[in-house]
Amino acid sequence: MSARLRFPLIQEPRSAARRSLRTGDLLLVGLILTGLAAAWLAEVLPVEQGVTGLDAAGKFILIPVKSAVYYAAHAMSIGALLTAGVIGGLSKRFRNITPESRIAFAVLLVTAVTWSLVTYRAEELLSSALVGATGPFVWIMPVVVFAGANRRIWPHLDRFLWMLAYLTAALALRLLASPYVYYRGFSKYILYAMLLFWLGGWTLLTATGLKGLRLLPRLMPYVMMLAMSLCSQSRSWTLLGLLLGATFIYLRGRERGSLILAVRSAALLGAGGAVIALGVAIVLPQTLHNSIDGFRNRLKEDTRSGQYTAFFESVPPSDLLLGRGPKGTWYWRGWGDYQFFDNGFLWTLFIGGIPTLLGYGTLMFWPAFKALRAKPHGADAAALAMVLLETVSMTGLSTFTLPTVGLVSYLWAFYAGRCYLVLAESSRIKRFRNRYQSRHSPGQSRNFYSIRRIDRTSAAIPASVQFTAGGNQTRRSLYE
């Protein structure tokens, strides 16, 4: 048998059709990066421009201020990413999405449109209510998944997510250096903890193969996420942060094939956290003391069971079959008519019923569970981990994390899109293997045929798979 050689990829013909395809990919990347930048700005501006107020109990609360720049950024993010999703859905990469998920998205669209026609008055159908926190665009914007199921965009998207993570970490560091004030409910600390979890989490989990000093910059957003969680006195985000760290340790040990290296990674994370904590204690002793003291006092509080009790006292199970629609409310003592709930799955049932929950879950969560069998590595494994962490957060483990028309939900969609890539590539490799191995003669061993995937990271070059059969080598693209 001849040596297994790594062949160069098939050169693409320089036809007009190929040039237009590359132009289309550039357009898609431009729309995605513009939309994400605008979405990040729309998340940050209201809290940076927000003012401090007092609630009925005399506790500090943050009142976000939405300026004209916010509305422009919000509209730009929706327009750019909606267009990117439609382009992805109309391209041949649409076949990377599994058939059941295509049906799930159709169910989401039909349900969202139906509820809009039933709920909104004629004048409201052209208002900002459509893109509100419970409006139909919450279930339309997962179309971004189709844009994420394109391997060519990911090298650009990867670096852009790192940049957003570092920008967010810089703002969090500035906040950490300012006088500490605890806010009841939503605050800058919670916003930055949330953004750093989904942006910094990606930055961290895609660094499982890095060594030495190259790993340190990737740890910074994660460390700042833990600091923001502690300052917000949020038990849920602190727990999720620790779960993210455990995921990194597991993936790093798996990537390098050694449990000892995983233990070393845990020690490295612990040592880094201790150094940061020591630095904060020296530079900002009052901030650290107040945060830890408040966090310790909140550990014994039960803020969830009462919410579940009040919810089911107000909402009979029959109302969860089809939901109460975009304007649905439930009565919560002390809050009055309320539209939200910390458990994202239960909230989805409350708004859109079983069709919306099944459609959203199948489109956004199911591909990660299916792709576990492919045992991916590197950034593909990071995408699966982020979607699985998203599933955990939707159970009510985190606060202020629901499907919405905003940056966090867009990131979820892109991570889910990458999971579809893993599924599609795994399926094609399996077909290629079966096709080549089916050609062996009865007296030949199946080991006579071998297969190797050639990974590529360049946006201009698709990944390929190489087959060796005796003295013949063949290569096939996974995406063309």
Summary of the structure (lengths in Angstrom):
residues: 480
radius of gyration: 24.2
end to end distance: 29.0
largest distance: 83.6
contacts: 1554
relative contact order: 0.13
helix: 68%
strand: 7%
